[in-house]
């Protein structure tokens, strides 16, 4: 399994709401080839924003995740199926709480050429 865990802390200014916020992020990715032509992947992220401008102007928690599987038909052709979910929870006076979900069936055609 190939994977990583990452995170960051910082302050942001401006953005969609025009407010200064403390922001923290954490995420994880993993991918594995489990048969000769099959590969799965999973990704997840969490982000927390807290307003620094006084009051509870922008306080959001955001969760994002995706998973998928791909099958290599040929060296130059793959078929994939993936799903994505997104949820934002707002406890501030600005920003909305909402959910978003999607699925994707994909076909990728390509050939690699060395130019050197």
C-alpha positions in Angstrom: 0.0 0.0 0.0 1.3 3.5 -0.9 -0.1 6.2 1.3 0.5 9.4 3.2 -0.8 11.4 6.1 -0.5 15.2 6.0 -1.6 18.3 7.9 -1.2 22.0 8.2 -2.0 24.9 10.6 -2.2 28.6 9.7 -4.1 31.8 9.4 -6.0 32.9 6.3 -7.3 36.3 5.4 -9.9 37.3 2.8 -11.3 34.3 1.1 -14.9 33.8 0.4 -16.1 35.6 3.5 -13.4 38.3 3.7 -12.6 37.3 7.3 -9.4 36.3 9.1 -9.5 32.7 10.3 -7.4 30.1 12.0 -7.3 27.1 9.7 -6.2 23.5 10.3 -6.2 20.6 7.8 -5.5 16.9 8.1 -5.7 14.3 5.4 -4.9 10.7 4.4 -4.4 9.0 1.0 -3.8 5.3 0.2 -3.6 3.4 -3.0 -2.8 -0.3 -3.8 -2.6 -2.5 -6.9 -4.4 -5.7 -5.8 -4.3 -7.7 -9.0 -2.3 -7.3 -12.2 -4.7 -4.9 -13.8 -6.7 -3.6 -10.8 -6.0 -0.7 -8.5 -8.0 1.0 -5.6 -7.5 4.3 -4.0 -9.0 6.2 -1.0 -8.6 9.9 0.1 -10.0 11.8 3.0 -9.6 15.4 4.2 -10.8 17.4 7.2 -10.6 21.2 7.5 -11.5 23.4 10.5 -11.9 27.2 10.2 -12.4 29.5 13.2 -13.0 33.2 12.9 -10.5 35.6 14.5 -12.5 38.7 13.8 -14.5 38.5 17.0 -17.8 36.7 17.4 -18.6 33.5 15.6 -18.6 34.8 12.1 -16.9 32.0 10.2 -16.7 28.7 12.1 -16.8 25.7 9.7 -15.8 22.1 9.7 -15.5 20.4 6.3 -15.1 16.7 5.5 -14.2 15.4 2.1 -13.7 11.8 1.0 -13.2 9.9 -2.3 -12.7 6.3 -3.2 -12.3 4.5 -6.5 -11.3 1.5 -8.4 -9.6 1.3 -11.8 -9.1 -1.6 -14.2 -6.5 -1.5 -17.0 -8.0 -3.0 -20.2 -4.8 -2.5 -22.1 -1.5 -0.6 -21.6 -3.3 2.5 -23.1 -6.9 2.1 -21.8 -8.4 2.1 -18.3 -11.9 2.1 -16.9 -12.6 3.5 -13.5 -15.5 3.9 -11.0 -15.3 6.5 -8.2 -17.4 8.2 -5.6 -17.0 11.5 -3.7 -18.6 12.9 -0.6 -18.4 16.5 0.8 -20.0 17.8 4.0 -19.6 21.3 5.5 -21.0 22.1 8.9 -21.2 25.8 9.8 -21.8 27.1 13.4 -21.1 30.7 12.5 -23.2 33.5 11.3 -21.6 33.3 7.8 -21.3 30.2 5.7 -23.9 27.4 5.1 -24.0 23.8 6.1 -24.5 21.5 3.1 -23.7 18.1 1.7 -22.6 17.1 -1.8 -22.2 13.6 -3.3 -21.1 12.4 -6.8 -20.1 9.3 -8.7 -18.1 9.0 -11.9 -17.6 6.2 -14.4 -14.5 7.0 -16.5 -12.6 5.7 -19.5 -9.1 6.9 -20.1 -7.2 6.4 -23.3 -3.6 7.4 -23.7 -0.1 6.5 -24.9 3.2 7.6 -23.4 5.9 8.8 -25.7 9.5 9.6 -24.8 10.6 12.9 -26.3 14.3 12.3 -25.5 
